[in-house]
Amino acid sequence: MGERLQKILSSRGVASRREAEKMILSGRVTVDGVPATLGDTADPMANQIAVDGKPLPGNGPRVYLMLNKPRGYVTTLSDEKGRPNAAQLVADCGMRVYPVGRLDMNSEGLLLFTNDGELANRIMHPSGEVEKEYEVKVRGYHPGSEALLARPIELDGRPIRKPGVTLLQVSGQTARFRITIHEGRNRQIRRMAQAAGLEVARLKRIREGKLQLGDLPAGKWRYLTEEEVSFLHNT
């Protein structure tokens, strides 16, 4: 029985469903040598599916890992500016894996990678709302900044849930916060800070749900434990 091509590509770890749709629309995917169109279905057991002329990878073992992404690395898989890619830092895991969500180039910390496309799609879906915790250094601090940061403001025309904000340290107009959010909108904390009259100087993700970055060194990765993988599957 046939399945949507984007679902097949996602389940084989080629890309997220959204990225797979872009691949199909750009003509990079073929079925039995014929360029595919969005909405096409196929049977991986009966049809020859290829991306950029290369046959679809087989169903290999599922890999789940955590990277402590340093600043200066992008998480997009292709960058027109040729900037360093976070995927390069996990290339020695032996499997082709993809980032789950994003951290912008100037952000650092916990970033998940997997070749389990279905799980990645579920985690990244807005309905998931996996709690994420960050350590944030800001400039422009003034008394009352924490209350402004903790406001449930609107982003992209939709309200965010009230974030958790803990003031850790103040030195003049520089301060460190621990901030917990639920949605993970594009550049959410930086935009929250801007709305509070603050500038983010450093941003590090230290937790995602029950997954803790801990003392993992910057630029290094580790496999998730069975307990951590179980948490992701039950999120």
C-alpha positions, 0 to 999 in steps of 0.5 A: 500500500502506498504512502505519501512521499514526504512521509516516506522520506521523513521515516527514512531520516532523509529530512523532516516532512516540511523539508521533504515537501520542498525537495519534491517541489524542487524536482529532487525526488523521483519514483521509478525515474519519474520526477515526483509531484507533491501528493504522490504516493509510493511503496518503498518495497515496490518502487525505486525512490531516489533523491538527487539520483541516489536511492533512498536509504534503507531502514537502518537502526534509529539513532538519537543523540545530543550535541552541545552546539557552540556559537558560530554554527548554523543548524540548517543543512544547507547554508548559502553563505558556507558557514559551519554547520552543526551537523558536521560536529556529529558526522562521526556518529556513523549515521546520517542524522538531522537536527530536531528544531533549531538554535540560531547561529549565535545561540548554543547548547542542547541540540538533538539529532536523529534519523527518526523522522516521525519522532522529529516531526512530532517533537517539532510540531507546535502542539508538542510544547516541550518545555525548554530551559535557557541560561540567558545573559542580557544587556540593558538590565534595570529593576523590573526587567524580570517582570517585563520578561515574564509577560505572556506577550504575543508573537506572530499574532499568537500569545505565548504561555507565561514563561518562567523567569529567574534572575540569577545575577546582576552586575550593573546593566548586565544580568543573567536569567534562567528562562523557561518557555514552552512554544519554541517560536522562531528566536522567541527569547531574543524577541521576548528580551527585545520587547522588554527593552533588553539585548541578549548577549548570550543564550544557551539551551540547557534543558529540553523536557527531561533531557539535561545538557549537564556537563557535556563539553561544547562541540561534543555529542553523546547518545541519548540513554534509553530513558531519554529516548523513552521520554521523547517517544512518550512526549 
